[in-house]
């Protein structure tokens, strides 16, 4: 790689070209390749790749198969919920597509809500708890009024 420097002496511009690399002597491509390689996890540490190798590229729930082009839609679900529990045999993992993975995690949130074990702030987003303000004729419509009635009955139990 040539090094070019420009100098100005008495109104003239001259270019001095010298052979030899810069400080590192590497091309930009070599530097980028080295940075990408350094950012990659060693094969033993990347549990996603191990799970894909063990369980194949198939969703364990819906059975959808994935190829190299859409494999980013396949995620690893930790069965016990502990992301630090990564046994080498893959017994804590199952490969799920993003849709099934979202469904599994949202079922827990919905179940907590329906059981009444959800935090209070989640219920206040739906229903303020003030029947005077949210009562009939509040402009919420029939569905909103039914929801308010159900929430007041649930809170009084």
C-alpha positions as CSV (number, residue, x, y, z in Angstrom):
1,X,0.0,0.0,0.0
2,X,1.4,3.4,-0.9
3,X,1.5,6.3,1.4
4,X,0.8,9.7,-0.1
5,X,1.6,13.0,1.6
6,X,1.1,16.5,0.2
7,X,3.2,19.5,0.9
8,X,3.0,23.1,-0.1
9,X,6.1,25.1,-0.6
10,X,6.0,28.6,-2.1
11,X,2.6,28.0,-3.6
12,X,3.4,24.7,-5.3
13,X,1.8,21.4,-4.3
14,X,3.8,18.3,-4.6
15,X,2.9,14.7,-3.9
16,X,5.4,12.4,-2.2
17,X,4.5,8.7,-2.7
18,X,6.4,6.2,-0.6
19,X,6.1,2.4,-0.8
20,X,5.3,0.3,2.3
21,X,2.3,-0.1,4.5
22,X,1.0,2.1,7.2
23,X,1.5,1.4,10.9
24,X,-0.1,-2.1,10.8
25,X,0.7,-3.2,7.3
26,X,-2.8,-4.7,6.9
27,X,-5.5,-3.9,4.4
28,X,-8.9,-2.8,5.5
29,X,-10.4,-6.1,4.6
30,X,-7.9,-8.0,6.8
31,X,-8.6,-5.7,9.8
32,X,-12.4,-6.1,9.4
33,X,-12.0,-9.9,9.1
34,X,-9.9,-10.0,12.2
35,X,-12.4,-7.9,14.2
36,X,-15.3,-10.2,13.1
37,X,-13.3,-13.3,14.1
38,X,-12.5,-11.8,17.5
39,X,-16.2,-11.0,18.1
40,X,-17.3,-14.5,17.5
41,X,-17.8,-16.8,20.5
42,X,-15.8,-20.0,20.7
43,X,-17.7,-23.0,19.5
44,X,-18.3,-24.3,23.0
45,X,-19.8,-21.1,24.3
46,X,-22.5,-20.5,21.7
47,X,-25.4,-22.5,23.0
48,X,-27.6,-21.5,20.0
49,X,-25.4,-23.2,17.5
50,X,-25.1,-26.3,19.7
51,X,-28.8,-26.5,20.1
52,X,-29.3,-26.2,16.3
53,X,-26.8,-29.0,15.8
54,X,-28.4,-31.2,18.4
55,X,-32.1,-30.6,17.7
56,X,-31.9,-29.7,14.0
57,X,-33.6,-26.7,12.4
58,X,-37.2,-27.6,13.2
59,X,-39.6,-25.9,15.6
60,X,-40.3,-28.4,18.5
61,X,-43.9,-27.1,18.8
62,X,-45.3,-26.5,15.3
63,X,-42.9,-28.6,13.3
64,X,-42.0,-25.9,10.9
65,X,-38.6,-26.5,9.1
66,X,-36.0,-23.8,8.6
67,X,-33.3,-23.5,6.1
68,X,-30.1,-21.4,6.0
69,X,-32.0,-18.4,4.7
70,X,-34.6,-18.1,7.5
71,X,-32.8,-19.8,10.4
72,X,-32.8,-16.5,12.3
73,X,-36.5,-17.1,12.9
74,X,-35.6,-20.2,15.0
75,X,-34.8,-19.4,18.7
76,X,-33.7,-21.5,21.6
77,X,-36.1,-21.8,24.5
78,X,-34.8,-22.6,28.0
79,X,-37.3,-25.1,29.4
80,X,-36.6,-24.1,33.1
81,X,-36.4,-20.4,32.3
82,X,-32.7,-20.1,33.4
83,X,-30.6,-18.7,30.6
84,X,-27.4,-19.7,32.5
85,X,-28.4,-23.4,32.6
86,X,-26.8,-24.6,29.3
87,X,-25.9,-28.3,29.6
88,X,-23.7,-29.7,26.8
89,X,-26.3,-32.4,26.0
90,X,-29.0,-29.7,25.3
91,X,-31.5,-31.2,27.8
92,X,-32.7,-27.7,28.9
93,X,-33.2,-26.4,25.3
94,X,-35.8,-26.7,22.7
95,X,-35.8,-24.9,19.3
96,X,-38.9,-22.8,18.7
97,X,-39.8,-20.5,16.0
98,X,-40.3,-16.9,17.1
99,X,-44.1,-17.2,16.9
100,X,-44.2,-20.3,19.2
101,X,-41.6,-18.8,21.5
102,X,-43.6,-15.6,21.9
103,X,-46.8,-17.7,22.5
104,X,-45.2,-19.7,25.3
105,X,-43.9,-16.6,27.1
106,X,-47.1,-14.6,26.7
107,X,-49.2,-17.5,28.0
108,X,-47.5,-17.1,31.4
109,X,-48.3,-13.4,31.5
110,X,-51.9,-14.0,30.5
111,X,-52.2,-16.8,33.0
112,X,-51.0,-14.6,35.8
113,X,-53.4,-11.9,34.8
114,X,-56.4,-14.3,34.7
115,X,-55.4,-15.8,38.1
116,X,-55.2,-12.4,39.6
117,X,-51.5,-12.7,40.5
118,X,-50.5,-10.0,38.0
119,X,-49.0,-6.9,39.5
120,X,-51.5,-4.2,40.3
121,X,-50.1,-1.7,37.8
122,X,-51.1,-4.0,34.9
123,X,-54.7,-4.0,36.0
124,X,-54.8,-0.2,36.4
125,X,-53.8,0.2,32.8
126,X,-57.0,-1.6,31.8
127,X,-59.3,-0.4,34.5
128,X,-58.7,2.6,36.8
129,X,-60.9,1.3,39.6
130,X,-63.0,4.5,39.8
131,X,-66.6,3.4,39.0
132,X,-67.8,7.1,39.0
133,X,-65.3,8.0,36.3
134,X,-65.5,4.8,34.3
135,X,-69.2,3.9,34.8
136,X,-72.0,3.7,32.2
137,X,-72.1,6.6,29.8
138,X,-68.3,7.2,30.1
139,X,-67.9,6.9,26.3
140,X,-66.1,3.5,26.5
141,X,-68.8,1.7,24.6
142,X,-70.6,-1.6,25.3
143,X,-67.4,-3.7,25.4
144,X,-65.7,-1.2,27.7
145,X,-68.6,-1.1,30.1
146,X,-68.7,-5.0,30.2
147,X,-65.0,-5.1,30.9
148,X,-65.4,-2.6,33.7
149,X,-68.3,-4.6,35.2
150,X,-66.2,-7.8,35.0
151,X,-63.2,-6.1,36.7
152,X,-65.3,-4.7,39.5
153,X,-66.8,-8.1,40.1
154,X,-63.4,-9.7,40.1
155,X,-62.0,-7.1,42.5
156,X,-64.9,-7.5,44.9
157,X,-64.4,-11.3,45.2
